[in-house]
Amino acid sequence: MNELDKLRQQNALYEQLLHEIDMGIHVVDAAGKTILYNRKMMEIESMDSAEVLHKSPLEVFAFAENQSSTLIDALKHGKARRNIKQTYFNNKGKEITTINDTFPIMKDGRIQGAVEFVKDITQLQQRIQENMLQTRDTRFHFEHIIGRSEAVRSVIAEAKRASRTSSSVLLVGETGTGKEVFAQSIHNESARASKPFISQNCAAIPESLMESILFGTKKGAFTGAMDKPGLFEEANGGTLLLDEINSLSPHLQAKLLRVLQERTVRRIGSMQEKEVNVRIIATINEDPIEAIAAGRMRKDLYYRLSVVTLFLPPLRERKEDIDELVPYFIQKYNVLFGLHVRGIDEEVRRCFLLHDWPGNVRELEHIIEGAMNLAEGEDTLTPAHLSARFYRSLQDLPASIPPLPSQPPAMPEEEVPLKQRLGETEAQYIRQLLEEHNGNVSKTARALGMSRQSLQYRLKKYSL
């Protein structure tokens, strides 16, 4: 065998090995044209080698605005990058998400090309999303609620006690405080755990459709109507979560109240009543008393739903839980993105403990996700990984972290928002009248000109 035949045999062996490797490999030359594109890469990108070879990746693939090919970036800048998450589209519009290790190919100090080793996480993301969709109704239990603060521990204890009965529960909390997590946990701890758990966001559906979704329809009730059960029938024996209950119109709130009182439901267009055995858990993201005063919630429905009322504390009132929440979210996105981030540095922790978190736990998760999108092989998140807007907003705050647990530092009196000042005045007045009536709630409620239920709500709200 002559040298040429040996070289051809060796090249054939290398080519076979490259195609058998269970990792995508993409190589471009100094001009940015593809010279090697293995079989795994074809599978990941759903492309044939003929569509990619001898072309620049920028000619074949589409990238989001202000983004480019990591392979071409390595060629241009001569910088090796590891564990870079990239999302782009092939020539058929299919979205592809990968984790890339990219290196320039150097010879005599000059860049001769670039090579990229690719791990596909598109299918992993899809499997995670599908699993979440399949199990979203029952995936949360009390042990999944993260936090060591007394505020969270006390709410969990109250929720566990409420799990023993079938009484209606009203969850009061700002957006992002985890109301659905608590709702699912109550269901899973209850005797109804093996029965359906159905969740419906009342603000997400137009009123014209919401009635049929809740109560069902009878064929012929209106054009195109079919015999279809509503959520009450589908949740029979189990739990129905009505999220943002204050978004329902007064008309629908009245119909909902009738169903709760009579435990029967009538489909639209039908004369037949069907018995239903459903536990209702409702959520509201504002003060229920304010919602009633503003006409966003019927008073009688509030009394019917608030047999058990749980107040979920905002993150700014339990900042000691941040030290447990951060590792949880980092690990979540390590798995999703194929990264190996271990934690945050002290400056990032300082930022997190000084921020007021208007978006609560959900905002914290989004900040972590965004930071990990910017991680390039590092194992620690630093201020460089935080969004510029978030980090700049904290530059004027104190350098030291206040002792935990604590409330955010009080604002100077002249800068206290009106709502906070009114709340403080209300709490002080209620405390004064309670003392005058020796702690008798009924007498205090009469003196205040409000119901005992309304006073109980405020006693919990202000921790009196």
HELIX and SHEET records of a PDB file:
HELIX    1   1 GLU A    3  GLU A   20  1                                  18    
HELIX    2   2 ARG A   39  GLU A   45  1                                   7    
HELIX    3   3 SER A   49  VAL A   52  1                                   4    
HELIX    4   4 PRO A   57  VAL A   60  1                                   4    
HELIX    5   5 THR A   70  HIS A   77  1                                   8    
HELIX    6   6 THR A  122  THR A  135  1                                  14    
HELIX    7   7 PHE A  142  HIS A  144  5                                   3    
HELIX    8   8 GLU A  150  ALA A  162  1                                  13    
HELIX    9   9 LYS A  179  GLU A  189  1                                  11    
HELIX   10  10 GLU A  207  PHE A  215  1                                   9    
HELIX   11  11 LEU A  231  GLU A  234  1                                   4    
HELIX   12  12 ILE A  245  SER A  247  5                                   3    
HELIX   13  13 PRO A  250  GLU A  262  1                                  13    
HELIX   14  14 PRO A  288  ALA A  293  1                                   6    
HELIX   15  15 LYS A  299  LEU A  305  1                                   7    
HELIX   16  16 LEU A  315  GLU A  317  5                                   3    
HELIX   17  17 LYS A  319  ASP A  321  5                                   3    
HELIX   18  18 ILE A  322  PHE A  337  1                                  16    
HELIX   19  19 GLU A  346  LEU A  354  1                                   9    
HELIX   20  20 ASN A  360  ASN A  373  1                                  14    
HELIX   21  21 PRO A  383  HIS A  385  5                                   3    
HELIX   22  22 ALA A  388  ARG A  392  1                                   5    
HELIX   23  23 GLU A  413  GLU A  415  5                                   3    
HELIX   24  24 LEU A  418  GLU A  436  1                                  19    
HELIX   25  25 VAL A  441  LEU A  448  1                                   8    
HELIX   26  26 ARG A  452  LYS A  461  1                                  10    
SHEET    1   A 6 THR A  34  TYR A  37  0                                        
SHEET    2   A 6 GLY A  24  ASP A  29 -1                                        
SHEET    3   A 6 ARG A 110  ASP A 120 -1                                        
SHEET    4   A 6 GLU A  95  LYS A 107 -1                                        
SHEET    5   A 6 ARG A  81  PHE A  89 -1                                        
SHEET    6   A 6 ALA A  62  PHE A  63 -1                                        
SHEET    1   B 5 PHE A 197  ASN A 201  0                                        
SHEET    2   B 5 THR A 239  ASP A 243  1                                        
SHEET    3   B 5 ARG A 279  ILE A 284  1                                        
SHEET    4   B 5 VAL A 169  VAL A 172  1                                        
SHEET    5   B 5 VAL A 308  PHE A 311  1                                        
SHEET    1   C 2 GLY A 216  THR A 217  0                                        
SHEET    2   C 2 LYS A 228  PRO A 229 -1                                        
SHEET    1   D 2 THR A 264  ARG A 266  0                                        
SHEET    2   D 2 GLU A 273  GLU A 275 -1                                        
SHEET    1   E 2 GLY A 343  ILE A 344  0                                        
SHEET    2   E 2 THR A 380  LEU A 381  1                                        
END                                                                             
